[in-house]
Amino acid sequence: MCEFINKNLDKLWTLISIVIGAVISYVATSAAEMRKEKHTQQREKLKRIMIPYCSTVEETIDCLNKYKHVDIDDLLNQSRQPLVYLKAEKRVYFDKSQRSMLNEYKNKVNELTKNLDESVSKVSQSYKIWLEDILVGFTHVAEPSFGVHANFDSGFTKKMREMILKKGTYSFLERVSSVYFMHNDNPVNYEYTDVSLSKRNRETYEAIECDAISLEDVDPEEALAAHLLEFMSEIDDEKKITALIGQTNANEMLLINKEQLIKIQKHLIKSIDKMSK
């Protein structure tokens, strides 16, 4: 046996070298293929998820930077756009840190929505009560012993949401559509006066103020509305609105959400740069 090995030692070393070379070549090829596959997967991940997600985050940050000049509905909708990437088929590509930061942002957005809804309800009710207490003093109708009810147009709630979120100043007297003066609570002989502040009646009042027409030239309904609008012109409601909105914190919550997005953006950029190498 030893003699056989000695005689064929060169052949055996050649055979062993071939085997080792083949193994090394296989391992090297497999490693190269694995690196290539990993690189392909990373490119696909970048293309399908990471880059679009980063773009969405950047667009949302830009929108929040300009929040005072963006429609309230567009602002709130854009704020929720990054949350699309919490869907299972998308978040599976994120690491633990990315998922955690996005979930934290989701909670902040939901808290803001709840806070804004509650603030709108509270401020609107407080403003309405304040205004109705003043309107009781309107003397061109029979004494409203049982109170006054102010009605607002369809855009009132959206405008209130906007002013609270943006910490803006606005006169909501423009949003009063009618005022209901109640004179008694007798169900048999219920007496009331409903003063419409329609677009037509407001235009009539403006014409009277500009001396384009005389108060005596309009019908009783328009004349009563003109008297009420003149009475309301002395009300400084912007100061009241500013004070009520000053007690809310939806605006601060919005800015905190922006900071969370900036944090997400920085983490994303680092991840993308690392995957692109």
SEVEXKOL-147448 format. One line per field, with one value per residue (C-alpha): x, y, z; residue number from 0; residue in three letters. Coordinates in nm, 3 decimals, decimal comma, always signed. Layout:
SEVEXKOL-147448
X: (X|...)
Y: (Y|...)
Z: (Z|...)
nr: (NUM|...)
rest: (ALA|...)
This chain:
SEVEXKOL-147448
X: (+0,000|+0,279|+0,465|+0,154|+0,119|+0,485|+0,467|+0,150|+0,217|+0,242|-0,087|-0,254|-0,134|-0,260|-0,598|-0,617|-0,525|-0,799|-1,056|-0,948|-0,948|-1,296|-1,423|-1,265|-1,407|-1,754|-1,743|-1,618|-1,883|-2,158|-2,046|-2,040|-2,388|-2,513|-2,365|-2,520|-2,858|-2,838|-2,748|-3,041|-3,277|-3,150|-3,194|-3,549|-3,616|-3,482|-3,688|-4,018|-4,020|-3,739|-3,708|-4,088|-4,128|-3,853|-4,013|-4,350|-4,192|-4,015|-4,338|-4,521|-4,249|-4,266|-4,645|-4,617|-4,357|-4,613|-4,912|-5,042|-5,091|-5,228|-5,597|-5,691|-5,821|-5,512|-5,292|-5,456|-5,464|-5,096|-5,010|-5,145|-4,966|-4,655|-4,885|-4,954|-4,613|-4,740|-4,928|-4,790|-4,657|-4,454|-4,345|-4,190|-3,896|-3,833|-3,602|-3,728|-3,625|-3,804|-4,126|-4,108|-4,063|-4,347|-4,580|-4,492|-4,580|-4,910|-5,000|-4,916|-5,133|-5,426|-5,381|-5,380|-5,699|-5,877|-5,749|-5,853|-6,205|-6,247|-6,106|-6,339|-6,639|-6,534|-6,434|-6,741|-6,975|-6,804|-6,808|-7,175|-7,281|-7,076|-7,226|-7,584|-7,551|-7,458|-7,734|-7,995|-7,934|-8,064|-8,367|-8,532|-8,732|-8,965|-8,770|-8,623|-8,703|-8,625|-8,299|-8,134|-8,010|-7,738|-7,700|-7,383|-7,320|-7,181|-6,824|-6,819|-6,673|-6,399|-6,299|-6,291|-6,068|-5,837|-5,810|-5,744|-5,481|-5,309|-5,361|-5,518|-5,747|-6,082|-6,425|-6,687|-6,964|-6,931|-7,037|-7,365|-7,642|-7,941|-8,041|-8,343|-8,500|-8,734|-9,006|-9,187|-9,210|-9,586|-9,647|-9,993|-9,890|-9,517|-9,365|-9,027|-8,841|-8,604|-8,366|-8,193|-7,842|-7,836|-7,597|-7,872|-7,949|-7,579|-7,539|-7,840|-7,684|-7,355|-7,549|-7,724|-7,389|-7,250|-7,559|-7,636|-7,990|-8,198|-8,321|-8,674|-8,642|-8,600|-8,858|-8,912|-8,709|-8,406|-8,446|-8,448|-8,141|-7,968|-8,041|-7,900|-7,586|-7,533|-7,567|-7,320|-7,068|-6,998|-6,902|-6,528|-6,536|-6,179|-6,045|-6,273|-6,176|-5,806|-5,850|-6,043|-5,798|-5,509|-5,630|-5,589|-5,271|-5,344|-5,098|-4,818|-4,902|-4,878|-4,528|-4,425|-4,544|-4,321|-4,022|-4,102|-4,105|-3,767|-3,633|-3,773|-3,627|-3,275|-3,288|-3,417|-3,144|-2,878|-3,037|-3,066|-2,706|-2,586|-2,788|-2,670|-2,302)
Y: (+0,000|+0,238|+0,139|+0,218|+0,558|+0,638|+0,548|+0,755|+1,037|+1,297|+1,184|+1,189|+1,544|+1,646|+1,488|+1,650|+1,988|+1,948|+1,864|+2,152|+2,388|+2,273|+2,325|+2,669|+2,760|+2,637|+2,826|+3,142|+3,115|+3,048|+3,345|+3,566|+3,449|+3,509|+3,861|+3,924|+3,795|+4,003|+4,311|+4,243|+4,207|+4,530|+4,715|+4,581|+4,684|+5,031|+5,066|+4,926|+5,041|+5,246|+5,524|+5,573|+5,571|+5,828|+6,045|+6,024|+6,127|+6,420|+6,533|+6,519|+6,719|+6,979|+6,997|+7,042|+7,314|+7,504|+7,410|+7,765|+7,785|+7,433|+7,337|+7,169|+6,851|+6,820|+6,878|+6,606|+6,361|+6,416|+6,367|+6,011|+5,918|+5,766|+5,529|+5,340|+5,179|+5,007|+4,760|+4,407|+4,381|+4,699|+4,697|+4,351|+4,530|+4,754|+4,684|+4,695|+5,056|+5,174|+4,996|+5,135|+5,495|+5,469|+5,315|+5,598|+5,848|+5,667|+5,703|+6,073|+6,127|+5,949|+6,152|+6,473|+6,375|+6,298|+6,615|+6,828|+6,684|+6,747|+7,100|+7,188|+7,070|+7,257|+7,584|+7,586|+7,536|+7,802|+8,050|+7,979|+8,035|+8,356|+8,490|+8,400|+8,582|+8,897|+8,855|+8,856|+9,231|+9,279|+9,510|+9,500|+9,190|+9,119|+9,046|+8,695|+8,593|+8,229|+8,285|+8,295|+8,020|+8,099|+7,876|+7,849|+7,761|+7,428|+7,557|+7,652|+7,328|+7,301|+7,663|+7,608|+7,301|+7,506|+7,796|+7,564|+7,359|+7,666|+7,893|+8,150|+8,449|+8,475|+8,633|+8,359|+8,618|+8,565|+8,204|+8,285|+8,176|+8,271|+8,368|+8,221|+8,447|+8,257|+8,460|+8,194|+7,821|+7,789|+7,480|+7,607|+7,959|+7,938|+8,271|+8,320|+8,529|+8,364|+8,619|+8,492|+8,616|+8,474|+8,589|+8,805|+8,974|+9,033|+9,192|+9,412|+9,527|+9,608|+9,811|+10,004|+10,068|+10,206|+10,427|+10,245|+10,186|+10,308|+10,095|+10,211|+10,060|+9,698|+9,448|+9,386|+9,062|+9,230|+9,532|+9,314|+9,126|+9,460|+9,575|+9,249|+9,268|+9,626|+9,510|+9,224|+9,459|+9,597|+9,254|+9,185|+8,807|+8,767|+8,849|+8,583|+8,324|+8,396|+8,344|+8,017|+7,877|+7,980|+7,716|+7,434|+7,246|+7,078|+7,314|+7,210|+6,844|+6,898|+7,041|+6,749|+6,513|+6,694|+6,641|+6,269|+6,260|+6,436|+6,165|+5,897|+6,073|+6,081|+5,710|+5,631|+5,826|+5,639|+5,304|+5,393|+5,515|+5,193|+4,974|+5,169|+5,093)
Z: (+0,000|+0,095|-0,222|-0,428|-0,262|-0,313|-0,680|-0,734|-0,495|-0,769|-0,919|-0,580|-0,512|-0,853|-0,780|-0,438|-0,588|-0,849|-0,580|-0,358|-0,655|-0,751|-0,396|-0,374|-0,714|-0,611|-0,282|-0,452|-0,724|-0,470|-0,258|-0,566|-0,665|-0,311|-0,311|-0,649|-0,531|-0,214|-0,417|-0,653|-0,359|-0,205|-0,535|-0,558|-0,198|-0,269|-0,585|-0,453|-0,090|+0,057|-0,202|-0,248|+0,131|+0,174|-0,097|+0,080|+0,410|+0,242|+0,072|+0,404|+0,582|+0,303|+0,340|+0,718|+0,669|+0,461|+0,679|+0,714|+0,337|+0,275|+0,265|+0,595|+0,429|+0,209|+0,512|+0,720|+0,428|+0,350|+0,717|+0,688|+0,366|+0,537|+0,727|+0,403|+0,459|+0,773|+0,556|+0,590|+0,233|+0,285|+0,649|+0,605|+0,438|+0,739|+1,028|+1,387|+1,435|+1,120|+1,215|+1,567|+1,451|+1,200|+1,459|+1,695|+1,421|+1,362|+1,730|+1,721|+1,411|+1,575|+1,892|+1,688|+1,504|+1,831|+1,994|+1,696|+1,691|+2,063|+2,034|+1,745|+1,945|+2,260|+2,092|+1,866|+2,160|+2,370|+2,080|+2,005|+2,367|+2,384|+2,061|+2,152|+2,486|+2,292|+2,032|+2,308|+2,314|+1,958|+1,999|+1,656|+1,747|+2,037|+2,355|+2,316|+2,672|+2,603|+2,428|+2,091|+1,864|+1,607|+1,301|+1,094|+0,731|+0,607|+0,604|+0,972|+1,111|+0,847|+0,904|+1,279|+1,233|+1,015|+1,260|+1,555|+1,372|+1,226|+1,529|+1,299|+1,350|+1,176|+1,224|+1,232|+1,210|+0,836|+0,891|+1,068|+0,830|+1,044|+1,397|+1,567|+1,833|+2,068|+2,237|+2,441|+2,495|+2,457|+2,241|+2,145|+2,048|+1,989|+1,892|+1,730|+1,473|+1,227|+1,072|+0,761|+0,690|+0,340|+0,071|-0,077|+0,257|+0,322|-0,023|+0,048|+0,375|+0,197|-0,061|+0,217|+0,388|+0,061|+0,018|-0,307|-0,180|+0,112|+0,401|+0,318|-0,030|+0,083|+0,205|+0,581|+0,581|+0,424|+0,651|+0,965|+0,841|+0,774|+1,129|+1,269|+1,053|+1,167|+1,529|+1,467|+1,304|+1,653|+1,787|+1,809|+1,785|+1,659|+2,006|+2,156|+1,895|+1,951|+2,326|+2,281|+2,026|+2,251|+2,498|+2,244|+2,153|+1,818|+1,649|+1,883|+1,824|+1,449|+1,483|+1,706|+1,432|+1,186|+1,413|+1,425|+1,045|+1,031|+1,263|+1,032|+0,729|+0,875|+0,957|+0,610|+0,435|+0,633|+0,544|+0,176|+0,158|+0,321|+0,084|-0,221|-0,158)
nr: (0|1|2|3|4|5|6|7|8|9|10|11|12|13|14|15|16|17|18|19|20|21|22|23|24|25|26|27|28|29|30|31|32|33|34|35|36|37|38|39|40|41|42|43|44|45|46|47|48|49|50|51|52|53|54|55|56|57|58|59|60|61|62|63|64|65|66|67|68|69|70|71|72|73|74|75|76|77|78|79|80|81|82|83|84|85|86|87|88|89|90|91|92|93|94|95|96|97|98|99|100|101|102|103|104|105|106|107|108|109|110|111|112|113|114|115|116|117|118|119|120|121|122|123|124|125|126|127|128|129|130|131|132|133|134|135|136|137|138|139|140|141|142|143|144|145|146|147|148|149|150|151|152|153|154|155|156|157|158|159|160|161|162|163|164|165|166|167|168|169|170|171|172|173|174|175|176|177|178|179|180|181|182|183|184|185|186|187|188|189|190|191|192|193|194|195|196|197|198|199|200|201|202|203|204|205|206|207|208|209|210|211|212|213|214|215|216|217|218|219|220|221|222|223|224|225|226|227|228|229|230|231|232|233|234|235|236|237|238|239|240|241|242|243|244|245|246|247|248|249|250|251|252|253|254|255|256|257|258|259|260|261|262|263|264|265|266|267|268|269|270|271|272|273|274|275|276)
rest: (MET|CYS|GLU|PHE|ILE|ASN|LYS|ASN|LEU|ASP|LYS|LEU|TRP|THR|LEU|ILE|SER|ILE|VAL|ILE|GLY|ALA|VAL|ILE|SER|TYR|VAL|ALA|THR|SER|ALA|ALA|GLU|MET|ARG|LYS|GLU|LYS|HIS|THR|GLN|GLN|ARG|GLU|LYS|LEU|LYS|ARG|ILE|MET|ILE|PRO|TYR|CYS|SER|THR|VAL|GLU|GLU|THR|ILE|ASP|CYS|LEU|ASN|LYS|TYR|LYS|HIS|VAL|ASP|ILE|ASP|ASP|LEU|LEU|ASN|GLN|SER|ARG|GLN|PRO|LEU|VAL|TYR|LEU|LYS|ALA|GLU|LYS|ARG|VAL|TYR|PHE|ASP|LYS|SER|GLN|ARG|SER|MET|LEU|ASN|GLU|TYR|LYS|ASN|LYS|VAL|ASN|GLU|LEU|THR|LYS|ASN|LEU|ASP|GLU|SER|VAL|SER|LYS|VAL|SER|GLN|SER|TYR|LYS|ILE|TRP|LEU|GLU|ASP|ILE|LEU|VAL|GLY|PHE|THR|HIS|VAL|ALA|GLU|PRO|SER|PHE|GLY|VAL|HIS|ALA|ASN|PHE|ASP|SER|GLY|PHE|THR|LYS|LYS|MET|ARG|GLU|MET|ILE|LEU|LYS|LYS|GLY|THR|TYR|SER|PHE|LEU|GLU|ARG|VAL|SER|SER|VAL|TYR|PHE|MET|HIS|ASN|ASP|ASN|PRO|VAL|ASN|TYR|GLU|TYR|THR|ASP|VAL|SER|LEU|SER|LYS|ARG|ASN|ARG|GLU|THR|TYR|GLU|ALA|ILE|GLU|CYS|ASP|ALA|ILE|SER|LEU|GLU|ASP|VAL|ASP|PRO|GLU|GLU|ALA|LEU|ALA|ALA|HIS|LEU|LEU|GLU|PHE|MET|SER|GLU|ILE|ASP|ASP|GLU|LYS|LYS|ILE|THR|ALA|LEU|ILE|GLY|GLN|THR|ASN|ALA|ASN|GLU|MET|LEU|LEU|ILE|ASN|LYS|GLU|GLN|LEU|ILE|LYS|ILE|GLN|LYS|HIS|LEU|ILE|LYS|SER|ILE|ASP|LYS|MET|SER|LYS)
